Amino acid sequence: MTKLVETAVTLKNTKFNSEKTEELLKGLKDSGAIVGVEDLANYIRRSGLIVKESIGRKRMVFELNPKFYGVNLSEKGEAVQGFHKNHVKSGSIGLIPKEEEKKLINLESSVRMLRRRSSIGYEDRFMPMETYEKFKQEFNARKKSYFEMRDAIAKNWNDLVSNFRRELTDWLQEFNASDREVLFTTIMSRVPTVEEYKNSFYMDLNIKAFPVAENLDMFRDEIKDQIANGLTDDTVATMYEIIGNTLNQAFETVVNAIESHKSNGTMSARTKGSVKRTAEMIAEKNIFANPIIDDVKAMMMEMLRSPDVTDMGEEILGAIYGYGKELGIGKQIDISKCYLSAEELTMYYEEFQDNRTTSMKEEAIAE
């Protein structure tokens, strides 16, 4: 069976339109990056990495007896109210004061958000090489801050534990809990040493290559074909996911820019910076040399100079939504915060297509 026939068979098994898939691959074929869909997985592997963060530490949160829930603190002393404010939340007691804990949690969350924002598909874990290098720098900066927070807590560890012990004793005494001695002993026995606390912190990156069909010769032909076709389906699905993710990022930014312009009568420097960064980012994420994404990027840059931001922006939104719908990935474009209806966006897409066709004809005549 020739490679051409193999490609037709594997494309037939995907849930996406084979004609559209071939159209999406055209840019890579024309540049010589791939010959056919069977080369797509290797191309994606060369283009980026699968990235996942690993973050953790001892939480030191101790569950409370339900009888402490819903206590009227206004009837309790100042010390109890202070302990409640700093250490008690959602039916549990935390050793680390809530303000410090909140800073740690926010930093952990910011790393996960950064990874999602930097990724272009594969369950928000695949990053182009250039994007990964920028992500890694930011990740290392946040990791540094994370361990600096840890060290600041560890520096005052003895005072922290001593104050917690005293305040916990007073707090339990105020509630006159019958089992307060058992509860106190249980909680304090779980408090780690400062070294145990410090050593529990970790923030690392797990890096993998995009999966490709390897070492299939050990399987019989039937199984070999099933594995190869399954990977082809997954790879094609990843390509669509990446394109949808990239388009949606541009869509959300343009919606925000239009809303900002409508509210203020102009685009603020901050909004312009967001549009410019997103335009540059989607170009960076356009690893499949998709011409529509190139057009969207150019239109976003033009919007920054346009006297009529709304008209230009609506054309961009229509182009994104209509193209996504045409590819069968319309659900990846989140229009829930857009003031335009799906019908209005489709109308703008038709205008975009007409303008694009006219422009291409003019370019062909000029050549």
C-alpha positions as CSV (number, residue, x, y, z in Angstrom):
1,M,0.0,0.0,0.0
2,T,1.5,3.4,-1.0
3,K,1.9,6.2,1.5
4,L,-0.8,8.2,-0.4
5,V,-3.3,5.5,0.1
6,E,-2.3,5.1,3.8
7,T,-2.9,8.8,4.3
8,A,-6.4,8.5,2.7
9,V,-7.3,5.6,5.0
10,T,-6.1,7.2,8.2
11,L,-7.9,10.5,7.4
12,K,-11.0,8.5,6.8
13,N,-10.9,7.2,10.3
14,T,-10.8,10.7,11.9
15,K,-13.9,12.6,13.1
16,F,-12.8,15.6,11.1
17,N,-13.5,16.5,7.5
18,S,-10.6,15.0,5.4
19,E,-10.8,17.8,2.9
20,K,-10.5,20.5,5.6
21,T,-7.7,18.5,7.2
22,E,-5.7,18.4,4.0
23,E,-6.4,22.2,3.6
24,L,-4.9,22.8,7.1
25,L,-1.8,20.7,6.2
26,K,-1.2,22.6,2.9
27,G,1.0,25.3,4.5
28,L,3.3,22.6,6.0
29,K,3.3,20.6,2.8
30,D,4.1,23.7,0.6
31,S,7.1,24.5,2.9
32,G,8.3,20.9,2.8
33,A,7.9,20.5,6.6
34,I,5.7,17.4,6.0
35,V,4.7,15.2,3.1
36,G,1.4,14.1,4.5
37,V,-0.7,13.5,7.6
38,E,1.5,10.5,8.5
39,D,4.3,13.0,9.2
40,L,2.2,15.3,11.3
41,A,3.1,13.7,14.7
42,N,6.8,14.0,14.1
43,Y,6.3,17.6,13.0
44,I,4.4,18.4,16.2
45,R,7.1,16.6,18.2
46,R,9.8,18.9,16.7
47,S,7.7,22.0,17.2
48,G,7.2,21.9,21.0
49,L,7.0,20.0,24.3
50,I,4.3,18.6,26.6
51,V,4.7,20.5,29.9
52,K,3.2,19.8,33.3
53,E,4.1,21.5,36.6
54,S,4.4,19.6,39.8
55,I,3.8,21.7,42.9
56,G,3.3,20.7,46.6
57,R,4.1,21.1,50.3
58,K,2.8,20.1,53.7
59,R,-0.5,21.8,54.2
60,M,-0.8,21.3,57.9
61,V,-4.6,21.6,58.0
62,F,-6.4,19.9,60.8
63,E,-10.1,19.0,60.7
64,L,-12.4,20.3,63.4
65,N,-15.2,18.6,65.2
66,P,-18.5,19.7,63.7
67,K,-19.7,21.1,67.0
68,F,-17.3,24.1,66.4
69,Y,-19.0,25.0,63.1
70,G,-21.3,28.0,63.0
71,V,-20.1,29.4,66.4
72,N,-21.2,32.9,67.1
73,L,-17.8,34.6,67.4
74,S,-19.2,37.8,68.7
75,E,-19.9,36.1,72.0
76,K,-16.3,35.0,72.3
77,G,-13.2,36.8,73.6
78,E,-10.7,38.8,71.4
79,A,-8.1,36.0,71.5
80,V,-10.6,33.5,70.2
81,Q,-11.7,35.9,67.4
82,G,-8.1,36.5,66.5
83,F,-7.2,32.8,66.3
84,H,-10.4,32.2,64.3
85,K,-9.4,34.9,61.8
86,N,-5.9,33.8,61.4
87,H,-6.1,30.0,61.5
88,V,-9.7,28.7,61.2
89,K,-11.4,28.2,57.8
90,S,-14.2,25.9,56.4
91,G,-14.2,23.6,59.4
92,S,-10.5,23.2,59.8
93,I,-7.5,24.7,61.6
94,G,-4.3,25.7,59.7
95,L,-1.0,26.1,61.3
96,I,0.2,28.7,58.8
97,P,-1.7,32.1,59.2
98,K,-4.3,32.5,56.5
99,E,-2.6,35.5,54.9
100,E,0.6,33.6,54.4
101,E,-1.3,30.5,53.2
102,K,-3.2,32.7,50.7
103,K,0.1,34.0,49.2
104,L,1.4,30.5,48.7
105,I,-1.9,29.3,47.2
106,N,-2.0,32.3,44.8
107,L,1.5,31.7,43.6
108,E,0.8,28.0,43.1
109,S,-2.3,28.9,41.1
110,S,-0.5,31.5,39.1
111,V,2.0,28.9,37.8
112,R,-0.9,26.6,36.7
113,M,-2.6,29.5,35.0
114,L,0.7,30.5,33.3
115,R,1.1,27.0,32.0
116,R,-2.5,27.0,30.6
117,R,-2.1,30.4,29.0
118,S,1.2,29.4,27.4
119,S,-0.1,26.1,26.1
120,I,-1.9,25.7,22.8
121,G,-3.5,22.3,23.1
122,Y,-3.1,18.7,24.2
123,E,-5.2,19.3,27.4
124,D,-3.4,22.7,27.9
125,R,0.0,21.1,28.1
126,F,1.6,21.5,24.7
127,M,3.9,24.5,24.1
128,P,5.8,25.6,21.1
129,M,9.6,25.7,21.8
130,E,9.8,29.5,21.7
131,T,6.9,29.8,24.1
132,Y,8.4,27.2,26.4
133,E,11.6,29.1,26.7
134,K,9.7,32.2,27.9
135,F,7.5,30.1,30.1
136,K,10.5,28.5,31.8
137,Q,12.0,31.9,32.6
138,E,8.7,33.0,34.3
139,F,8.3,29.6,36.0
140,N,11.8,29.9,37.5
141,A,11.1,33.4,38.8
142,R,7.9,32.2,40.5
143,K,9.7,29.1,41.9
144,K,12.2,31.5,43.4
145,S,9.4,33.5,45.0
146,Y,7.8,30.3,46.3
147,F,10.9,29.2,48.1
148,E,11.5,32.7,49.4
149,M,8.1,32.6,51.0
150,R,8.9,29.2,52.4
151,D,12.2,30.5,53.9
152,A,10.5,33.5,55.4
153,I,8.0,31.2,57.2
154,A,10.8,28.9,58.3
155,K,12.8,31.8,59.7
156,N,10.0,32.5,62.2
157,W,9.1,28.8,62.7
158,N,9.8,28.6,66.5
159,D,7.7,31.8,67.2
160,L,5.0,30.6,64.8
161,V,4.6,27.2,66.5
162,S,4.9,28.7,70.0
163,N,2.2,31.3,69.3
164,F,0.0,28.7,67.7
165,R,0.3,26.4,70.7
166,R,-0.6,29.2,73.1
167,E,-3.5,30.5,71.0
168,L,-4.8,27.0,70.4
169,T,-4.9,26.3,74.1
170,D,-6.8,29.5,74.8
171,W,-9.2,28.8,71.9
172,L,-10.0,25.3,73.1
173,Q,-10.4,26.5,76.7
174,E,-12.8,29.3,75.6
175,F,-15.0,26.7,73.9
176,N,-14.8,24.5,77.0
177,A,-14.5,21.5,74.7
178,S,-14.7,18.2,76.7
179,D,-12.1,16.5,74.4
180,R,-9.9,19.6,74.2
181,E,-6.8,17.8,75.6
182,V,-7.1,15.0,73.0
183,L,-7.7,17.5,70.2
184,F,-4.8,19.6,71.3
185,T,-2.4,16.6,71.5
186,T,-3.6,15.3,68.2
187,I,-3.0,18.6,66.4
188,M,0.3,19.4,68.0
189,S,1.6,15.9,67.3
190,R,1.1,16.5,63.6
191,V,3.1,19.8,63.5
192,P,6.3,19.0,61.6
193,T,9.8,20.2,62.4
194,V,11.1,23.2,60.5
195,E,13.3,21.0,58.3
196,E,10.4,18.7,57.6
197,Y,8.3,21.7,56.5
198,K,11.0,23.1,54.3
199,N,11.8,19.8,52.7
200,S,8.2,19.2,51.8
201,F,8.2,22.1,49.3
202,Y,8.6,21.3,45.6
203,M,7.9,23.1,42.3
204,D,9.2,21.3,39.3
205,L,8.5,20.9,35.6
206,N,7.8,17.5,33.9
207,I,8.7,17.7,30.2
208,K,7.8,15.1,27.6
209,A,7.9,14.8,23.8
210,F,4.7,14.6,21.8
211,P,3.9,10.9,21.3
212,V,4.7,9.3,17.9
213,A,4.5,5.8,16.6
214,E,7.7,4.1,17.6
215,N,8.9,0.5,17.9
216,L,5.8,-0.9,16.2
217,D,7.7,-3.8,14.6
218,M,7.2,-5.9,17.7
219,F,3.4,-6.1,17.0
220,R,1.6,-8.0,14.4
221,D,0.2,-6.0,11.5
222,E,-3.3,-5.8,12.8
223,I,-2.3,-4.3,16.1
224,K,0.4,-2.2,14.5
225,D,-2.3,-0.6,12.2
226,Q,-4.6,0.0,15.1
227,I,-1.9,1.8,17.1
228,A,-0.7,3.9,14.1
229,N,-4.3,4.9,13.1
230,G,-5.1,5.7,16.8
231,L,-2.1,8.0,17.0
232,T,-3.0,9.6,13.7
233,D,-6.5,10.3,14.9
234,D,-5.1,11.8,18.2
235,T,-2.6,13.9,16.3
236,V,-5.1,15.3,13.9
237,A,-7.4,16.1,16.9
238,T,-4.5,17.9,18.5
239,M,-4.0,20.0,15.4
240,Y,-7.6,21.1,15.5
241,E,-7.4,21.7,19.2
242,I,-4.3,23.9,18.8
243,I,-5.9,25.9,16.0
244,G,-9.1,26.3,18.1
245,N,-7.2,27.3,21.2
246,T,-5.2,30.0,19.2
247,L,-8.3,31.4,17.6
248,N,-10.2,31.6,20.9
249,Q,-7.4,33.4,22.6
250,A,-7.6,36.1,19.8
251,F,-11.4,36.2,20.0
252,E,-11.4,36.8,23.8
253,T,-8.8,39.6,23.5
254,V,-10.7,41.4,20.7
255,V,-14.0,41.2,22.6
256,N,-12.3,42.8,25.6
257,A,-10.7,45.5,23.4
258,I,-14.0,46.4,21.9
259,E,-15.8,46.6,25.2
260,S,-13.0,48.7,26.6
261,H,-13.2,51.1,23.7
262,K,-17.0,51.4,24.0
263,S,-16.7,52.2,27.7
264,N,-13.9,54.7,27.5
265,G,-14.2,56.1,24.0
266,T,-10.7,55.0,23.2
267,M,-8.4,52.0,23.7
268,S,-6.2,52.5,26.8
269,A,-2.5,51.8,26.6
270,R,-3.0,48.7,28.6
271,T,-5.7,47.4,26.2
272,K,-3.5,48.1,23.2
273,G,-0.6,46.3,24.9
274,S,-2.9,43.3,25.4
275,V,-4.0,43.2,21.8
276,K,-0.4,43.6,20.6
277,R,0.9,40.8,22.9
278,T,-2.0,38.5,21.9
279,A,-1.4,39.1,18.2
280,E,2.3,38.3,18.6
281,M,1.4,35.2,20.7
282,I,-1.0,33.7,18.2
283,A,1.7,34.2,15.5
284,E,4.1,32.3,17.7
285,K,1.5,29.6,18.3
286,N,0.7,29.3,14.6
287,I,2.9,26.2,14.2
288,F,0.9,24.9,11.3
289,A,1.4,28.0,9.1
290,N,-2.3,28.6,9.0
291,P,-3.1,31.6,6.7
292,I,-6.3,32.6,8.5
293,I,-4.4,32.9,11.8
294,D,-1.9,35.0,9.9
295,D,-4.8,37.2,8.7
296,V,-6.2,37.5,12.2
297,K,-2.8,38.6,13.5
298,A,-2.5,41.2,10.8
299,M,-6.0,42.5,11.4
300,M,-5.4,42.8,15.1
301,M,-2.3,44.9,14.5
302,E,-4.3,47.0,12.1
303,M,-7.0,47.5,14.7
304,L,-4.5,49.2,16.9
305,R,-4.1,51.9,14.2
306,S,-7.8,52.0,13.1
307,P,-10.0,55.0,13.9
308,D,-13.0,52.7,14.2
309,V,-12.0,50.0,16.6
310,T,-15.5,48.5,16.8
311,D,-15.9,47.9,13.1
312,M,-12.5,46.4,12.7
313,G,-12.9,44.3,15.8
314,E,-16.3,42.9,14.7
315,E,-14.7,41.9,11.4
316,I,-12.0,40.0,13.3
317,L,-14.6,38.3,15.6
318,G,-16.6,37.2,12.6
319,A,-13.5,35.8,10.8
320,I,-12.5,33.8,13.9
321,Y,-16.0,32.5,14.7
322,G,-16.9,31.6,11.1
323,Y,-13.6,29.9,10.4
324,G,-13.8,27.9,13.6
325,K,-17.3,26.8,12.7
326,E,-16.2,25.9,9.2
327,L,-13.5,23.7,10.6
328,G,-16.0,22.0,13.0
329,I,-14.4,23.5,16.1
330,G,-16.9,26.3,16.7
331,K,-17.5,25.1,20.3
332,Q,-13.9,26.0,21.1
333,I,-14.7,29.7,20.4
334,D,-16.3,31.0,23.5
335,I,-18.9,33.6,22.4
336,S,-20.7,33.8,25.7
337,K,-19.1,37.2,26.5
338,C,-19.6,38.6,23.0
339,Y,-22.4,41.0,22.4
340,L,-22.8,39.8,18.8
341,S,-25.0,36.8,18.1
342,A,-23.8,33.7,16.3
343,E,-25.9,34.8,13.2
344,E,-24.2,38.3,13.3
345,L,-20.8,36.8,13.6
346,T,-21.5,34.5,10.6
347,M,-22.6,37.5,8.6
348,Y,-19.2,39.2,9.3
349,Y,-17.4,36.0,8.4
350,E,-19.1,36.0,5.0
351,E,-17.9,39.6,4.4
352,F,-14.4,38.6,5.5
353,Q,-14.4,35.7,3.0
354,D,-15.6,38.0,0.2
355,N,-12.9,40.5,1.0
356,R,-10.3,37.8,1.2
357,T,-11.3,36.3,-2.1
358,T,-11.2,39.7,-3.8
359,S,-7.8,40.4,-2.3
360,M,-6.4,37.1,-3.5
361,K,-7.7,37.7,-7.1
362,E,-6.1,41.1,-7.1
363,E,-2.8,39.7,-6.0
364,A,-2.9,37.0,-8.6
365,I,-3.6,39.6,-11.4
366,A,-0.7,41.8,-10.1
367,E,1.6,38.8,-10.4
